[in-house]
Amino acid sequence: MCRKQDKFCSRVVDSELMRVEFWRRPFVYTLFVRKLWEMVDQCRCHQPSCPDVVVLNSAIWYCRKVWLTQAIHKSVTFWMLKLREDMDNLREVLMALTMETTVIWRLEEAITSDVTNLLRKSEFQKRLSASHALAYDLFKQVDELVVWSSMLAETFDFAQRVCGSVKSLIESEDPAVEDIFDQCDDEIHVGTTMRQRFVSMLLDALCESDGIREKGHCCRD
């Protein structure tokens, strides 16, 4: 898929202030586990290259993408059991990695259609809820693992207050409406407004701690 749609490729973004590496490993086994063991080795043997924080997530592929692929097993139960088996196999490497750095498991969350249409939860959302239970079960087995819900209050508010009304104006030719509509795909693929809010929240959190900032720090006046 990386060759067909560039957005699915692994990436590295580097600057004077921060280095971010995004590694795409759709399934939680083999390459996923191998990458985590590489990080453990970096932290133990090559300390400067040890990441300050590792954020992991998986469930979308098991809950939706794989389930929709006709060429392989289509049973919802099968893929939830497969996800449970794969997450159980992460316990050893996560215990090792959490001893070296902060590791966060980010939960997958509801998409806009589930937020704005409150008549019922979709089948997709039921599978995501099952994946949350698996994440918390893993959390109980790995003491230092942090489980984080990505459905920030700002995202939920934006989906209901802004996207809900704009979706009903899909035929509008008003440039202002079209601009907002472009930002209302879902909570995973947010537009510029929500990305800027997320960045502001992260910077606010980073700048809350006391102490004199070194030259070049993003929080220094």
C-alpha positions in Angstrom: 0.0 0.0 0.0 2.9 2.3 0.6 3.7 2.3 -3.1 0.1 3.1 -4.0 -0.6 5.7 -1.4 2.4 7.6 0.0 0.6 8.4 3.2 0.9 4.8 4.3 4.8 4.8 4.3 7.1 4.9 7.3 8.6 8.3 7.8 11.2 10.2 9.8 10.9 13.9 10.6 13.9 15.7 12.0 14.6 19.2 13.3 16.8 21.0 15.8 14.2 20.6 18.5 12.7 17.1 17.9 13.1 13.9 15.9 10.0 11.9 15.2 10.0 8.4 13.6 6.8 6.9 12.3 6.9 3.2 11.6 4.0 1.5 9.9 3.5 -2.1 11.0 -0.2 -3.0 10.5 -0.1 -6.3 12.3 1.1 -6.7 15.9 3.6 -9.5 15.3 6.9 -10.3 13.5 8.0 -6.9 12.1 6.2 -5.0 14.9 7.8 -7.1 17.6 11.2 -7.0 15.9 11.1 -3.2 15.8 10.3 -3.0 19.5 13.3 -5.3 20.3 15.5 -3.0 18.2 14.4 -0.1 20.4 15.2 -2.1 23.5 18.7 -2.7 22.1 19.1 1.0 21.2 18.2 2.0 24.8 20.5 -0.6 26.4 23.5 -0.3 24.2 23.2 3.0 22.3 21.7 5.4 24.9 21.7 8.6 22.8 19.5 6.9 20.2 17.0 5.7 22.8 13.6 7.4 22.1 12.2 9.6 24.9 8.7 8.2 24.3 7.3 5.4 22.2 3.6 5.5 21.2 2.1 2.3 19.9 -1.4 1.6 18.5 -3.1 -1.2 16.7 -6.7 -2.3 16.2 -7.9 -0.5 13.1 -6.3 -3.1 10.8 -7.8 -6.0 12.8 -11.2 -4.3 13.3 -11.8 -2.9 9.9 -9.2 -3.3 7.1 -8.6 -7.0 7.4 -12.2 -7.8 8.1 -13.1 -6.1 4.8 -10.6 -8.1 2.8 -12.4 -10.9 1.0 -9.4 -13.0 0.2 -8.8 -14.0 3.8 -10.8 -15.0 6.9 -13.7 -12.6 7.3 -15.0 -13.6 10.7 -15.1 -10.8 13.3 -14.5 -13.2 16.1 -11.5 -14.7 14.3 -9.8 -11.3 14.1 -10.6 -10.3 17.6 -9.1 -13.6 18.8 -6.1 -13.0 16.6 -5.6 -9.5 18.0 -5.7 -11.0 21.5 -3.1 -13.6 20.7 -0.8 -11.1 19.0 -1.1 -8.6 21.9 -0.4 -11.4 24.4 2.9 -12.0 22.6 3.9 -8.4 23.1 4.2 -8.8 26.9 7.9 -9.8 27.1 9.2 -7.1 24.8 7.0 -4.4 26.3 8.2 -5.3 29.8 11.8 -4.9 28.5 11.1 -1.6 26.7 9.1 0.0 29.6 12.2 -0.5 31.8 14.1 1.8 29.4 11.7 4.5 28.3 8.1 5.7 28.4 5.8 3.5 26.4 2.2 4.6 25.6 -0.5 2.4 24.0 -2.9 4.8 22.2 -6.4 3.5 21.9 -8.2 3.7 18.6 -11.4 5.6 18.9 -14.8 6.3 17.4 -15.0 7.8 13.9 -17.1 10.9 13.2 -20.2 9.0 12.0 -20.4 7.4 15.5 -20.0 10.7 17.2 -22.5 12.7 15.2 -25.1 10.0 14.6 -26.2 9.0 18.1 -28.9 6.6 17.1 -26.8 3.5 17.6 -23.2 2.3 17.7 -21.8 0.8 14.5 -20.5 -2.7 14.3 -17.0 -1.1 13.8 -17.3 0.7 17.1 -18.2 -2.6 18.9 -15.0 -4.1 17.6 -13.0 -1.1 18.7 -14.5 -1.4 22.2 -13.4 -5.0 22.3 -9.9 -3.9 21.3 -9.9 -1.5 24.2 -10.5 -4.3 26.7 -7.5 -6.2 25.2 -5.3 -3.0 25.6 -6.3 -2.7 29.3 -5.6 -6.4 29.9 -2.1 -5.9 28.5 -1.8 -2.8 30.7 -2.5 -5.0 33.8 0.3 -7.3 32.8 3.0 -4.7 32.0 3.3 -2.4 35.0 4.9 0.6 33.4 2.8 0.7 30.3 0.5 3.8 29.8 -2.8 3.4 28.1 -4.0 6.7 26.6 -7.4 7.6 25.1 -7.0 9.7 22.0 -10.6 10.9 22.0 -9.7 14.4 23.4 -12.5 16.6 24.5 -11.6 19.1 21.8 -12.0 16.4 19.1 -15.4 15.3 20.3 -16.6 18.9 20.6 -15.4 19.7 17.1 -17.0 16.6 15.6 -20.4 17.4 17.2 -20.5 21.2 17.1 -18.8 21.8 13.7 -18.7 18.6 11.6 -22.2 17.5 12.5 -23.8 20.7 11.1 -21.4 20.9 8.1 -22.1 17.3 7.0 -25.7 18.2 6.4 -24.5 21.0 4.0 -22.5 18.6 1.8 -24.0 20.1 -1.4 -23.0 23.7 -0.3 -20.8 25.7 -2.7 -19.9 28.2 0.0 -16.1 28.3 0.2 -16.2 28.7 4.0 -18.4 25.6 4.4 -16.2 23.6 2.0 -13.1 24.6 4.0 -14.6 23.3 7.2 -16.0 20.1 5.5 -12.4 19.3 4.4 -11.5 19.1 8.1 -14.3 16.7 9.1 -13.2 13.4 7.6 -12.9 11.7 11.0 -11.0 12.0 14.3 -8.1 10.0 12.9 -7.6 12.2 9.8 -8.1 15.6 11.3 -7.7 18.9 9.4 -5.5 21.9 10.1 -7.7 23.3 12.9 -7.5 20.2 15.1 -3.9 19.6 14.3 -3.0 23.1 15.5 -5.1 22.5 18.7 -3.2 19.3 19.4 0.2 21.0 18.9 -0.8 23.8 21.2 -1.9 21.3 23.9 1.3 19.4 23.6 3.4 22.6 23.9 1.4 23.8 26.8 2.0 20.5 28.6 5.7 20.6 27.8 6.0 24.2 29.1 4.2 23.6 32.4 7.3 22.3 34.2 9.5 24.7 36.2 13.0 25.5 35.4 15.2 27.7 33.2 14.9 26.8 29.5 18.0 26.4 27.5 18.7 28.5 24.4 16.5 27.3 21.5 13.9 25.6 23.7 10.4 26.1 22.2 9.1 27.3 25.6 11.8 29.9 26.2 10.6 33.5 26.0 
